C-alpha cells in the first residue's frame, strides 16, 4: 500500500495533469491541499460513492472552488461515477469536470462554488440545516440526522466580506458539526498576501466563537489527523483548522509562488514535478494500489447500510416522524397541500382586504406555514418591516435546535447564501426577507440560487418609491427589472392580497429554481376576480379587467400600479373606449405559457399598449413594441410621502388615460 504522502502525490499529479491537458486551470491549491484532503477523505469523511444523495452523508464543500481539480480527483479516486475520460476533459464543453464545481453536473458536488466566500456560507447553511433537522427529528437512542459539514477555504474566501457574515453567525449558533480547513499558503492571484491581508485569522475566528486549531502543518498527515480529531471533539462550536501549506507543493520551481495559482505549470515544470515527487507513471495513469488506497465504496456502502438499520428502528419506534422526515427529504409537499392552499386563496379573495402586500405576505405565511413544517423563515434585521414572522415562529439560537425562524442580523448576502445551503441540504424550504433595495447586497447569492435551481424564497418588501420618506437611497427603481434578467429566477410583484397568496403558493410549489417575492409598504386595494381569473394568476399574466370587443387598447401593470391601470381603464370604458387591463405579476411565467394563451391575453392585433410600473422602463418593450408607451421611472426618487411621490412622477390614473388616448 502506498504511504500517505504517496497517496497525496496521486492527487497532486492527476490534478496537475488535467490542468496541463486543458492548458487552463488552477493547479496550485490542489497540490497544496492534497495532504489535508487525503487524511480527511480516507480517515473521516462519511459518504457513499454509489449513492451521492444518501441523506445522512457528511457534506464536503470546496469553497475555494477554483481548485476544482482537487475535488474531481478525490471523487474519481474514491469511486464515484467520474471516469478518467471525464478527468481528461477538464474544462471542456459539457464535461462533468467544469472549471469550477457545479451542482448537478458532477456526482458528489454538493454546491456550486467559485465566487469566493459563498461556499463556506453555503456550508454554514448546511450545518444549520443538519442541526435543525436533528433537533426536530432525533429522539433518545435514535439519531437519524447526525453528520458533519467539512469545508476547504483559502485566503480569498476570508477576504470576502460574506465570510464574516456567515462565520459570525456560525459561531453564534454553535454549529459544532461544521469544520473548516483554512489553506494558509499566503498567496492570492496578485502575489504574497501580506500586502493586503494581514488579519490575525485565528483570533478573528476565536472572536466569532469558533474553536480554533492554529499552526497545523498542512503537509504532515499525523498533525492533520490530530487536528481533525480535536475539532470533532468540540460539539458546541464550529472549528477552524489553520493549515500552513505551500501552494503548488511538489513543483520545484513554481511552488510557493502565485505563478502556479491560476495557470498550467507547463511541460517542463510538470516533468520536473514528477521527478521531484518520485512519480514514475505516465499522465493520467494511476496504479491499482492507489485506487485501493482511496476506494470508499465498501466503507460507504456499510455506512449507509448501518444508517438504514438505524432508520428502520426509528421508523418502527416513531412511524409518523419517520414518514414526515422521508417526505421532507424527498422535497415533496404534504398530500393535502394543494387543496388547503386553494382554500386559503379563496378565503383571502372573499375577505377582499385593502392592505399592503407585505402584510398580505405575512397573512400568506400564517396560512401556509401550519401546513408546511419545513418552512424556515428569517429576515436580515427587518422582521418587523418585512413581516416575515408568523404566529408559530420559533427563533433559532445556539440553544434552540428545533426552531423555524432565523434572525440573520444585518447580513443580506450572508442570509441569501446560507439559505442556498439550507435548500441544498434538503428537508427545509428557506425564505428570508429584506428591503428590495438591499437585494443588491445579496445579488450574487440570488444568481447562484438560480444557477443551482434551488427552491429558495427571497422576500423583498418596500418595493418602489411607495416606501416614501426614506428617500432615493431606499427606493428601488432598477431592482425589479434587473432581478427579472437573472435566468431561472421567477420574480413576482403582486397587486393585492390574492395575488400575494398565489405568488407564495407558486414559489413554494416550484422545485426547479428560486423566486423573488416583491411586496409593497403601502396599502393596495383588493381587485375583483372570478374563479377563472384567480386560477389564471399562476400563469403570470392574465386579463384582470375586460372590455367590450373589439379591444382598442391594453394597459399592462404590476403591483401598486394595477389599481391605477384599473381606474384609468374604467374611466375610459365609461367614456366609450374599449380598454383591457392585464395584470402581470410574473413575467417569466407569462412568457412560459403557450402561444395561444399569450395571444388570448395580449392579442397581436392590438397595437395600442401602455405599461405602468414604478421602475425603469427597460424590459417592457417586448410587450409594447415600438408603438406602445411605458409609464415608468428612469431616474432616482425623492424623499417625500408616497402619495406625493406618485403624483410628482406621473403615476396617476389621469396620466395613464392620457397615454392611452394619445395612442388611440
N, C-alpha and C positions, 0 to 999 in steps of 0.2 A: 504494500500500500504506500502511495506517495506520502511524503511528510506534509505537514500543514503548509509550510512555505511553498512546497511544490504544487499543492492544490491551488493555493492563491496565485501562483505563477500561471496556472492554466487560465484563470480569469484574466490575468493581465495580457497574456499573449493572444487569446481569442478576441478580446476587446480591441487590442492593438491591430490585429489582422483585419478585422471588419472595418475599422475606420480607414485603414490604409487602402483596402479594396475600394471603398466608397470615395476615397480622396476627400473625405469630409467627415467632420465629427469632433468629438472631444475625448481623446484617449487619456488625458492626464488624471482625471478623477477616478475612472475605473481602475487604473493602475495603482493610484494612491490608496484607495479604499478596499482593495482586493482582500487584504488580510482580515479586515473587520468583517467584510461580507462573508468570507469563508467560515469564520467562527460562528457568526450569527445564524447562517443558514444551515450549517451542519450540526450545531450543538443546541440550538434554542428554537428556531422558527418552527412552528407547528402548522403544517399545511399539507395538502394532498394534491400532487400534480394531476392526478386522474380526475379530480373534482375541484377546479379552482374556485367554485362558488360555495363550497361547504360552509355552512353558516357560522360555525364556531372556530374557523381558522384564525390564526394570527394574521394581522394586516401588515404588509411591508410597503412603505412609501419612499420613493426616491424623490425627495423634494428638490435636490439639485439635479433636475431631470435632464440637463444637457449631457450628463454622464450615462445616458440610457443604455449604452452597450454593457455596462456593469449588470444592469437588471436583465437584459436579454441573455447574457452569458449565463447568469445564475439560473434562469428559467430553463434554458436549454440543458445545462448540465444536471439539473435536479430532476429532469424527466417530464417537463411539460410538453405539450404539443407545439413545439417550436423547433423544427428540424434544422439541421445545419444549412440547408439551402436557404432558409429564411435569414440566418445569420449572415450568409454571403450576400444577401440582398438588402443589407442595412442601408436605410435612407433612400431606397428605390421605390418607384411607383407601385402602390398597392401591396407593398410587402407588409409582413407582420412585425417588422422592425423599423418603424418610422424614426425620424431624427430625435424626437422626444417621446417619452412613453405616452401612449394614447389609450384611454379606457375604451374597451370594446374592440380594439384591434388585435390585441395580444393576450392569450390566456395567462392569467396571473397578474396582470397590471390592474391595480386597484383604483388608480385615478390618473388623469392626465396631468402631467407636470411639465415644467419648463419655465413658465413665468415665476420667477423665484419668490419664495416665501409662501406661495399658495399650497404647496404640497404639505408642509408642516402644519399649515392651518387646516387643510382637509383632514390631516391625521388627528388634530385636536377634536374635530367633529366626529371622527370615527371612534375615538376613545370615549368621548362623551356619550355617543350612542350606545356603546358597549356598557357603560356604567348605568345608563338609564334603563336599558332593556334588562340588565341583570337585576336592577332594583325592582322592576315591575314583575319579572317572571321567576327569578330564582327563589327557591324555598329551602329551608333547612334540609341538608342532605341531598339536595337536587340543584346543582349548579350547572345549568344547561347553557348559560351565557357566561363564558369565562375565557377570554382571550386577550392577548396583548396587541398593541399597535406599536410597531417599530418604524422609525423614520430616519433616513440619512439626510443631512443638510450641510451646507457649506457657508463660507463667509458671505456669499451673495445673498443667501436666504436671510441671514441675520442682519444684513444691512437694510433689506427691505422693511419698511415700516409695518407691514402686515404681520411680520413675525413678532413684533412687540405686542400688537393687539391680541394675537392668538395665544402666545405663550404666557402672557399676563393672565388671561382667563384660565388657561390650563392649570396654572398654579392655584388660582382662586378656587377652582372646582376640585382640586385634589385628585387629579386623574392619575392614579397610581399605576395604571397599566399602560401608560404612554412612556416610551423610552426613545430618546433621540440621540443620535450619534453625530457629533459636530466634527466635520472634517477640517481640522485646524491646520491647513497647509500654508496659510499666509499669502496665498496667491489668488488674484482675480484676473479678469481679462487684461486690465491695464498694467498689471505687474504686481509687485510686492505691496500688500495692503496697508502697511504701516503709514503710508502717506494719506490714507483716507478712512482707515478703520482701526482705531486704537482702543475700542471698548474693552473693558475687563469683563469678558463674556461669562466666566464662572460667577463673578459677583452679581452681574446683571440677572442671571437666572436664579441665583440664591434669593435675590430681592423679589423675584416673582413668586417665590415659594416652591421652587423646584429643589429636588435632591441633585447635587452636582458631584460628578466624579471627575476631578480635574487631572490634567497632565498624564493621560494614558498614552503609552507608546502604541501608536496605531499600526505598527509593524511587528508587534510581539503578541503572538496568539494567546499565550498564557495570561498576559496583562489584560488583554481584551476580554477573555473569558471571565476573569476575576471581576472586572468592572461590570459586566452584564449580570453576573450573579449578585453583586452588591445592589445594582439597580432594581433587580427583581425582588430583592428582599424588602424594599421600601414600598409599602402598598398605599400610603396616604398622600404621596406626592409624585408628580411626574419626575422623570430623571433625565438629566443631560450628561452624556458621557463625552468628555472633551478629548479627542484623539489627535495627538500630534502626528502628522503624516507628511510624506514627501510627495508632491504632485508628480505624476509620471514615474513613480518608483520603478527602477529597473532600467530605465533608458539612460545610458551612461553620460550622454552629452546634453540632454534636454531636461532631465529630472530637476525639480526644484525651480523651474522657470515657467513664466506664463507662455512661453513658446510652445509648450505641449498641452496648453489648456484647451484650445479650440481649433486645432489643425492636426492633420495626419502627421505622423513622425517623419515620414519619408523612407525610402527603401534602405538607405544606408543606416539610419538610426534603428530601423526595425531589425535589420541584421545584427547590428551591434547589441541591441537589447536581447535578442535570442542568445547570443554568445554570453552576455553578462549574466543572464538568468540560468544558463546551462540548459536551455530548452533546445532539444535537438530535432524536433519534429517540424514537418513542413507546415505552411499556413493552413489553417482550418482542420488540422489533424490533431485529435485528442485521443490518446491511448485509452484502452478499455479500463485500466485501473483507475484512471482519473474520473471516468464516468461513475465507476463503483464508489469512489470516494465522495461523490456529490449526490448520488441517486437517493431521492427522498420518497420514491413510490411505495416501497414496502412500509416504512415507518409512517408515511402519510395515510396509507390505507388502514393501518392499525389504529392510528389516532382517530380517524373518522369512525371506524367500527366501534371503538371504545365509547365514543360520544353517542353513537346510535343506540348502544346498550343503555347508557345513562338516560338518554331521551325517552327510550321505551319505558324505563322505570318511572320517569317523571310523568309520562303520559298516563300510565296506569294510576299513579297517585293523584294527579291533577289533570284530568282529561279536558276540562274546559279551558284551563290556562294553556295547555299544550296545543289545543286546536286554534286558540286565538294567536299564539306565537307563530304557528305554521302559516296561518293566513297572512299575518303581517310580514313575515319573511318572504312570502311569495309576492308581496306588493299588491295583493287583492283587496278590494273593498268589501265590507260586510254584505251578505246576500240581500238585506233589506235596505241597503243604502239608497239606491235609485228611487225607490218608491217613497221613502221618507223625505228625501231631499226634494222631490217634486211636490210633496205635500207642504213642505215648508215654503217653497216658492209661491204656491197658490195662496197660502196664508198671508204672505207678505203682500201679494197683489191685492188681496181682499182688504187688508188694512189700509192700503193707499196712503202711506205717510209721506209728508213733505219733510225730509231730513237730509242732513249731509250724508254723502255716500260713505264717508269714513265711519259714520255711525251705523249706516246700513251694513257696512262690512263687519263691524263688531256684532251686529244682530245676526248676521250670517254665521259668524264663528260660534255664537251662542246656540244657533240652531243646528249646526253640523257637528261641532266638537263632541257632544254627548254620543253621537253615532260613531265617532272615529277616535278611539283612544290613542291611535298612533299619531295624531296631530301634536306637533311640538312647536309651540309658539315662541315669540320673542320680539324684542324691539331694541334698537340702538339708542337707549336712554330717552325714548319718546313714547312710552306706553300710554301715557295719559293723553297724548295728542294723536298718535296713530290709532288708538283704541284697539290694540291687538290683544288685550287681556279679555277673558270671558269669565263667567260666573264660576266655572270649575277650575280656573287656573291655579296651579300649584307650583310655586317658584322652585327652580333647581338651585342647589347650593352644594358646598363641599360635604354637607351632612344629609342632604335630601337627594337620594338617588332614584326616586320614583316620581319625580316631578314632571310637569308638562309645559312649563313656561320658563324661558331663559331671559334674564336681564343681561344683555350683551354690553351695556355701557356705551360710551360714545365710540363705537368701533364698527362703522358701516361695512368697511371692506372685510374686516375680520369676521363679522357676523355672516356675511354672504358666503365666504369661502368655508366657514365652519358648517353652514347649512348644506353646502355641497358635499362635505364629508359625511354628514349625518345621512343624507339621501343615499350616498354611495354605499354606506354600511348596510342599509336595509333595516326594515322593521319600524321606521318612523317617517312621517311626512312633515318636513320642516317648513314653517313660514316665519318671516321676520319683517319688521317694519322700520321705515324711516321716512323722512320727507323726500318727496320726489326729487328735489334739487340735489340731495345727497346721494342719489343713485350714481352720481359722477364719481364719488369716492369709491364706490363698490364695483365700478364698471367691468373691470377685468374678471372678477368673480362671476358676474352675470353672464359674461361671454363664455366662461368655462362651463357653467351650468348648461348653457345651450349646446356647446360643443360636445359635452358628455351625455346629453339627452336625459338630464336628471329631473325628477319631479320635485322642484323647489319652488316655493311660492313667495315671491317678493312683493311685499305690501308697501306701496308708495302713496302717501297722503299729501294734502296741501298741494294740489295738482296744477295750479296756474296762478295768474295774477289775482285769482279769487281768494288767495290767502291774505291779501290786503296789506296792512300796515307794516309788516316786516320788510317790505320793500324788495328791490330787484335782486339782492343777494340771496333771497329765499324764494323768489318767484320763478318757477320753472317756465322756460319759454321753448327751448330746443330739446328738452329731455324726452318727452313722449315720442317725438319724431325720431330721435336717434335710437331709442330703445327698439322702435319698430324696424330699424335697419339691421338688428342682430339676427342672423339666420337662426331659425328654430326657436326664437323667443316669441311667445304669444303675449301680446300687450292688450290689456282690457282697460277701457276708460268708460265705465257705465254712467248712465244719465240719471238713474234713480235707484230706489231700494230693490226693485225687481231685477233690473239688470245686474246690480251688485250681487244679489243672491245667485243668479245664473253664472256670473263670472267665477265666483268661488266654486260652485259645483263643477264647472268645466275644468278649472285648474286642478281641482282635487282628482278628477277622473282621468286627467291626462297623464299618461305613463311614459311618454317619449320626449319630454322636454319641460323646461321651466315656464312659468307665467309671471308676468308683471301686472299687478292689480293696482290701478291708479284711481285714487279717490279724492273727493273734494273736501275742503274745510267748511264751505258754506252750504246751507240748506238748498236742496233741489226738489222741485215739485214732482209728485207722482204722475206718471203718464198712463193713460188708459189704454188697455190692450185686451184682445180676446185671447182664447187659448191658443189659437194658431199663431198669433204674434208672439206670445210668451215662448212657445216652442221654437220659433224662428230666431230668438235671441242667440241661441247656441250656434247659429250659422254665421255669426259675426256681424252681419248687417241685414236689415230687414225693413219692410215698409211699416213705419210707425203711424203715419197719418196719410190716408189715401184721399184722392180727389176724384172728381168726375173725369171720364175719359173723353177724348184722348188727353194724356198728360202733356202739359206745356213745359213745365219746369220741375226740377228736382232739387230739394235742399238736403244736403248730407251734413250731419252734425254728430258730435260726440260729447259725452259728459255734460257739463253745465250748459253748453251751448244748444243742446237738443231742445230745451224749453224755449229758447229764443227762436229757433227754427220753427217750432210748432206754432208759436204765437204769430210769427210772420206769415206762415202759410195759411193759418186760419183766417187772418185778416184779408189776405189776397184772395182766397177762395170765396170769402163773403162778398168780395167786390168783383166777382165774375171771372177770375183767373182759375187755372187748374194746376195746382202745385202739390206735389207729393213730398212728404218728409221721410227720409231714410235715416234711421239711427244706425251708426256704425261703431259699436263698442269694441270690435276686434277685427282689424283689417286683415290680419293673417288668416283667420278662419273664413272670412268672406271670400278672400282670394282663392281659398282652397275648395270652394264649392264648385259644382259643375257649371258649365256654361249656361245651361238652361235656367238654373236658379239665379245666377248673376244677371242674366238678361231680364228675368222677371222683376228684379229689384231695380236695376239700372238699365232700362232699355236703351240700346244704342241710338234709336231714332230720336230720343230726347237729348238735344244738344245743350239746352239751357240748364246748366247745373251750377249750383253755388255750394261751396263747402264752408262750414263755420266751425272753427276750433281755435281756442285761445292759446295759440302757439305758432311756431314758424310754419310757413306755408309750403315749404319744400316737401314733396312727397305726395301731395294731393292731386297733382296734375294727372296722375293715372286714372282718376275718376272724372275730373272736369274736362280734360282735353284742353286744347288751345282756346276753345270758345268760352269756357266757363270762367268762374271767378272763385277766389278763395279769400274769405274774410279771416285774417289771422293776425299774428303779431311777430314782425320781423325786427324787433328791437327789444331791449330790456325794459322792464316795467318801472313802476314808481311806487313810492311809499304813500299809501292813502287807503281809506276804506274801500272794500271790494266793489261796492255799488258804484262809487265814483270812478274807479278804475275802468270798469266795464263800459261805462258811458264815455269816458275820456278816449278809450282806444277803439270805440266804434262797435262794441259788441252789444247791439240793441236790436230789437225787432224792426225798428224803422230802417236801420242800415241794411238789414237782411232783405227787407222788402224792396228797398231801393236797388240793391244789387240784382234781384230777380227781375224787376221791371225794366232795368237797363238792358238785360239780356233779351227780354221779350219785345 
